[in-house]
């Protein structure tokens, strides 16, 4: 990150240095420039800006090119503006604290340390792509992107906005073909078969398959306390599926992926679909994922009790990971306290070019 000096040098200091070298005073300089002594006085103290005309006059008097004097002036005025901005940023720190700052630091979105309030606010605003928190609220509340308006209406909107924004930055440079609904439907069985693979390899291949369908997949670590497993919306002309890996288990991550694919295929993509909502569309997406992973004709084979052998046999017959069958059995019975050794841990890294491990 670019570092800026914490001091300011008025152009007048450079003029005064030349005057000392030449052994002349302010009155003599005023006469040579053809201006008043007062004008030279305020110029030397940095109280008046250096005009282009005055820079040309200094060029004739001092022999130093006008562009050098102009560069000194630009640097000084920029430093004044930067100091004023830094004061404004420091005053916005309380609003910055509404966002998950530790999470953003831990995942590399904010470089400034916890004690650097100005740097923290500056990095956060840059991450959000706005110049101020008022601009952030205006962009998310009144902007043209519909899903942002719905996200801002939640009590945890700063954490949710940070998580959603991380996915946008993760996929923004991806070059994808146009979204192809038919192709997405055709690869569903291929995606389902990936559940048996080692999770990192499976999700790498899932991401590639979805890309060829024009669907973006972002694996963004969960924000502590947010409680969202996945989200789906339209971004940059493509469906964007975002997973958090909240419970860090392969069965949950696969279920959430197919749940979000359900939103892509079943619902209007002008909105934002969050896995922690409890509306009719979320129930429809749940049913889509459940029926795809364990087809309805096999559901009566799901064990009603703690029967790991039955889980493994059914998984082998329908071609999915045992953890996936276990997860469906647990959801059906509400008993989550058994068989969890079948589940494989998945840890997400935020960068698009990284992979789950």
N, C-alpha and C positions, 0 to 999 in steps of 0.2 A: 504494500500500500504506500502511496506517495506521502512523504513526510514534508511538512511545511515548517519554516522557522517560526518560533514564537516571538519574534521581535520584528519591528518595522523600521525601515530606514527612509526618511523623507528624501525627496530629490534635492531639497535644500542642503542636506548634509554633504552631498557630492559637489554641489556648487561651492559650498563653504570650503571644502577641501581644496578645490582649484584656486579659490581666492587666497588661501593661506600659502599655497605654493607660489602664487604670483605676487604676493605681498600687497594686495589691494583690499580696500574696505568696501562696505555696502554702498556708500555714497558714490565711490568711483565706478562700481559696477552699474549702478543706476544710470550714471551719466553715459557710460558706454552702450548700455542697452536702450537709452532714450526713454526710460520710464521713471516713475516717482520712486523716492527712497522707501515710501510705505509699501509699494508694490514689491520691491526687492525684499523688504523685511518679512512680509507675510509669506513670500515664496521660500525664503530660507527656513522659516519655521514650519513649513508644510501646511500652512493654513489656507493657501490658495493653490488650486491645481495648475500644473504647468501646461499652458496651451501649446498647440503645434507651432503657432507663430513665435512664441517665446523660445521654443526649442530651436527654431531656425535662427533667432537672434543670438542665442547662446553659442550656436555653431559658429557664427561669424566672429563673436567676441573671443571664444575660448579655443577654437579650432577643433573641438570635440564634435563629431557628427551629431546632427539633430536626432537621428534614430537612437543613439545611445542615451541621450537625455529623455527621449520618449519611453525607452525601455525602463529606465529608472522610475519614471512616473507611473507607468502601468503597474510595475511590481509593487510600488508603494500603495497605490489606490486599491489594488487587489488585496494586499495585506490588511488594509483598513476594512474592506468589505468582508474578508474572511474572519477577522476578529469579531465583527458585528454578528456574522452568521454563527460563529462558535458560541457567542453569548446567548443567542436565540436557541441554539441546539441544547445548551446546558439547561435552559429554562423548560425544555420539553422532556427532560429525563423522567419525570414522574409519569408521563404518558407512555414512555417507552417501557416502563416497568410492568405495564399491563400485558406485554408480550412475553413469551417463554424465552427469556434472554439466555439462560444457561443452556437450554436445548439448542438454541441457534449457535452459541459459541462451540458447544461440544461437536456439532456437525459441520463446523467451518463456515457458517453463513455470516458470522460476525467475528472480525479479527480483533477488535478492541477488547482490552481486558476489563474486568468488572469494575475497576476503580476509574477507568477512563470514561466519564459520563458523556463528554462531547463526542468522542470516537464511537461510543456505543450507539448514540442516537444517529450519528452520521451513517454508520454501517447499516443500522436497521432500516433507515429510510431508503438507502440505496438498494437493500435487499427487497423492500416492498415496491420499489420503482416509483417513489413519490418524493416530493420536496419537503413535505411537512405532514404531521398527523391529521391536520384539517383536510389536506389534500387526499390523504388515505381514506378518510371517512367519506369524502365527497365522491371519490372514485368508486368505492365499494358500495355506497348507498345509492348514488344517483347515476352511476356510469351505465354504459350500454351493455355490459356483461351481466346477464340475468342471474347467473349462479352466485356472483359476488354479492348481489343485493340480498339474496336469501341467507347467505353465510353470515352477513353482518347482523342479522336479527337474533342471533343466539347469544346466550349469556357468556359462552366461551369463545366469542368471535375472534379475539386477538390470537388465541392459540390455533383456532381453526384456519384463520387467514394465513398464518405463518406456515402451517402444514400444506395448505393448498398452493401457496406461492412457491414453496420448495419444489413441488412437482412441476409447476410451470417452468421454472428455471432448469429443471432436470431434463425436460424434453424439448425445450424451445428450438434447439438447433437440429432436431431430428428431421431427416428428409424422408417422408413417407409417401406411398402412392395414395390415390383417393380412397376414401372409405368404401369397402365392398361388403355389403351385408351378406350377399350370397356366399362369398368366399368364407366369411366368418362362420356362417352356419355349417359350411362343409368341413371346417377344421375342428369343430367341437369335439368329435370323437378322438382326433389326434391329441388335442389338449388334454382330454380326460385320461388318455393312456400315459401321459407324462407323469401322472401322480405316482407311478411305481418307480420312477427314477430317483436317483439321489437328488434331494431338493435343489441344490445349486444348479445342477445340470438341467433339471426339469424346468426351472423358471427361466434359465437362459433360452431354452428352446421355445418356451411359451411366449417369451417376449418377441422372439424372431417370427414365430407364426403370426402373432397379432400384428406385428409391423407390416407383414405382407398383406394383411387385410385392411391396412390403413388405420389401425387402432394403436394408440399410444399406451404403454404400460409403464408406470412409475412406481418404484418400490422405495417409499420414503419412511424412515423410522418413525414410530409413534411419538407424539408429543405427550410427556407425562401428564396424566389427568384428563386428557382429551377423550379417551374412550371410543375412538372411531377406528374400525377395522379397515374400512374402504370407502372410496368415494368415486363417483362417475359424473362427468360433465363433458360438454363439447368445448374443445380448446384448439384454436388455430386451424379450424376446419376439419378436425378429427375427434372421434371419441377419445377421451382420456380416462383411463382406469388407474386409480391410485390405491395402493395397498400399504398398510402400516405394519403388518406383522405383529400386531399388538400382543398376542399371546405366545408368539415365537414358536408355534407348532405348525408342522406341514399341513395337517388336516384343516386347520382353521384358515391358513393362507389359501389353500386350494379352494375351499368352500367360498371364501370371500371373492376370489377371482371369478368363479362361475356366477356368483351372485351379481357381481358388477357387470359381467357380460350379459346377464339377464336384463339389466337396465338398458344396456345398449340396444338389445334386440326388441325389447317389449315397450319401452317408454320414450316419450318425447325428450329429445336431448337438449332442449333449451334451458333446462333446470339443473339443479344440483341434487344428487342422490347420495345420502349418507347412511352408512350401515347402522348407525345408532338411532335412526328415526323409527317410528312404530306406526307407519301408515300402510295403506293398502298396497301401494307399489312396492314397499319393502317386503311385504308378505309374498307378493307375486315373484319377486326376485329370489326369495328364499326357496319357494317351491320349484322354481326353474333350476336352481343349483342342486337341490336335493334330488329331483327326478333325473337330472343329467348324471349325477354321480352314482346314484343307485336307482336305476329305472323302476317305475312303479310295479312291473311284473316280478321284480325281485324283492320288493320291500317286505313281503311276508317272511323272508328268510333272515331279516335282521333279528339278532337275538334280543329277547326281552329280559334276559338275565345276564350275569357275568360269565359269558362263555367265549373265551378268547379263541378256542378252536373253531367255533362257528364263524367268528369274524374272519379268521384267516381263510377258511374254506370259501366263504362267499366272495372275499376279495379276489381270490385266485380265479373263481369262475367268471366274474364280471370284468376282470382286468383292471382293477384299481388297487391303490395301496391299502394295506390293512388299516392304516390310520384313518383313512377316509371312511371306511365302513364303520370303524369304531366310533368316529365322530357322529355319524348318522344314528347309530344305535344309542349313543349317549343323549343326543338331542331328543330322540323319541321317548326315552325312559326318564330323562332328567337325572340320571345317575352318572356323574362324571368322575367317580372315585375309583375307577378300575381300568385296567388295560392300558394305562397311559405310557407304558414302556414301548408300545407300538408307535407312538408319535415321535417324530423326529424334529429336533430343534432347528429353527431357521432364524438367522440373524441378518438383518437388512443393513446395508450401507446406503447413504443417501445419493451418491453420485450416479448418474445414468450409466456410466461405463463400468461401474462396479457390479458385483453379483452377490446374491444371497449366499450365505455360508452355513 
